[in-house]
């Protein structure tokens, strides 16, 4: 199909708070010709966010953070609500992705950085969420990092994890990480940046 098209019938906001929910009614072109029937979908509005994988080539260490997250409470409780992720956060207002990277790394890892390597952009849950993640990487001296970080006024209680490359790669291949951005970032590190193929 050469010409893909969408006819947006209506868009209305059903809820607007910290997040928003919009209801879309639309039709789209079909691969075998013609148009689909009218479709109605709720879309969870998250905006755009940055994800920053911190890694230390000299000490062969990847830096991730651990914190309690609300999302898993829908499915799990107790220890399983604490997730291991790269530094991440929403892009505020007119802020650029790079400015958001600098701010989030300072807030969540306690360091100031200015150099970030862009990796990719992706939709983590495109079936019902508008969020776009901008994934970056940055080199750090892991020995200079503390053990804890986070902003108290945002109720952030963050533990900084310094994981040897070999251990992080083993955990990745064993399927122990359960956050999409963690998996994507580590796959980039081990199979693209470092060029180590199993």
SULPESUL-V501466 format. One record per residue. N is the residue number from 1. RES is the residue in one small letter. SS is DSSP state (h for helix, s for strand, l for the rest). PSI is psi in radians with two decimals (* if undefined). Layout:
# SULPESUL-V501466
<<N:RES:SS:PSI> <N:RES:SS:PSI>>
This chain:
# SULPESUL-V501466
<<1:x:l:2.02> <2:x:l:-0.82> <3:x:l:1.76> <4:x:l:2.41> <5:x:l:2.66> <6:x:s:2.35> <7:x:s:1.91> <8:x:s:1.99> <9:x:s:-0.99> <10:x:s:2.72> <11:x:s:2.13> <12:x:s:2.60> <13:x:s:2.11> <14:x:s:-0.47> <15:x:s:2.44> <16:x:s:2.01> <17:x:l:-2.26> <18:x:l:-0.65> <19:x:l:3.12> <20:x:s:2.73> <21:x:s:2.12> <22:x:s:2.56> <23:x:s:2.11> <24:x:s:2.39> <25:x:s:2.12> <26:x:s:2.87> <27:x:s:2.65> <28:x:s:2.73> <29:x:s:2.61> <30:x:l:2.59> <31:x:l:-0.61> <32:x:l:0.29> <33:x:l:2.70> <34:x:l:-2.96> <35:x:s:2.66> <36:x:l:2.85> <37:x:l:2.96> <38:x:l:2.26> <39:x:s:2.42> <40:x:s:2.24> <41:x:s:2.45> <42:x:s:2.35> <43:x:s:2.17> <44:x:s:2.09> <45:x:s:2.02> <46:x:l:-0.20> <47:x:l:-2.58> <48:x:s:2.61> <49:x:s:2.83> <50:x:s:2.63> <51:x:s:2.31> <52:x:s:2.02> <53:x:s:2.09> <54:x:s:2.32> <55:x:s:2.69> <56:x:s:1.82> <57:x:l:-0.68> <58:x:l:-0.79> <59:x:l:0.14> <60:x:l:1.00> <61:x:s:2.41> <62:x:s:2.47> <63:x:s:2.06> <64:x:s:2.93> <65:x:s:2.69> <66:x:s:2.31> <67:x:s:2.82> <68:x:s:2.29> <69:x:l:2.53> <70:x:l:-0.63> <71:x:h:-0.84> <72:x:h:-0.26> <73:x:h:-0.38> <74:x:h:-0.40> <75:x:l:-0.54> <76:x:l:2.92> <77:x:l:-3.09> <78:x:h:-2.32> <79:x:h:-0.48> <80:x:h:-0.13> <81:x:h:-0.22> <82:x:s:2.03> <83:x:s:2.62> <84:x:s:2.12> <85:x:s:2.90> <86:x:l:2.92> <87:x:s:2.43> <88:x:s:2.77> <89:x:s:2.85> <90:x:s:2.59> <91:x:l:2.13> <92:x:l:2.23> <93:x:l:-2.08> <94:x:l:0.18> <95:x:l:2.48> <96:x:l:2.77> <97:x:h:-0.70> <98:x:h:-0.67> <99:x:h:-0.66> <100:x:h:-0.67> <101:x:h:-0.85> <102:x:h:-0.81> <103:x:h:-0.82> <104:x:h:-0.67> <105:x:h:-0.68> <106:x:h:-0.73> <107:x:h:-0.75> <108:x:h:-0.28> <109:x:h:-0.13> <110:x:l:0.40> <111:x:l:2.75> <112:x:l:2.22> <113:x:l:2.65> <114:x:l:-0.25> <115:x:l:2.10> <116:x:l:2.39> <117:x:s:2.06> <118:x:s:2.38> <119:x:s:-1.03> <120:x:s:3.00> <121:x:s:2.51> <122:x:s:2.73> <123:x:l:2.03> <124:x:l:-0.57> <125:x:l:1.27> <126:x:l:-0.22> <127:x:l:-0.37> <128:x:l:0.19> <129:x:s:2.39> <130:x:l:-0.06> <131:x:l:2.39> <132:x:s:2.28> <133:x:s:2.32> <134:x:s:1.93> <135:x:s:2.22> <136:x:s:2.91> <137:x:s:2.70> <138:x:s:2.45> <139:x:s:2.44> <140:x:l:2.92> <141:x:l:1.77> <142:x:h:-0.45> <143:x:h:-0.34> <144:x:h:-0.09> <145:x:l:2.59> <146:x:l:-2.96> <147:x:l:-0.32> <148:x:s:2.69> <149:x:s:-3.02> <150:x:l:2.70> <151:x:l:2.19> <152:x:h:-0.57> <153:x:h:-0.21> <154:x:h:0.21> <155:x:l:0.79> <156:x:l:2.15> <157:x:l:1.67> <158:x:s:2.33> <159:x:s:2.28> <160:x:s:2.16> <161:x:s:2.22> <162:x:s:1.82> <163:x:s:2.18> <164:x:s:2.52> <165:x:h:-0.83> <166:x:h:-0.72> <167:x:h:-0.74> <168:x:h:-0.71> <169:x:h:-0.72> <170:x:h:-0.76> <171:x:h:-0.65> <172:x:h:-0.86> <173:x:h:-0.44> <174:x:l:-0.04> <175:x:l:0.50> <176:x:l:-0.35> <177:x:l:2.45> <178:x:l:0.34> <179:x:l:2.23> <180:x:h:-0.77> <181:x:h:-0.56> <182:x:h:-0.82> <183:x:h:-0.83> <184:x:h:-0.78> <185:x:h:-0.75> <186:x:h:-0.60> <187:x:h:-0.72> <188:x:h:-0.81> <189:x:h:-0.89> <190:x:h:-0.56> <191:x:h:-0.17> <192:x:h:-1.02> <193:x:h:-0.82> <194:x:l:-0.26> <195:x:l:0.47> <196:x:l:1.93> <197:x:l:2.32> <198:x:l:*>>
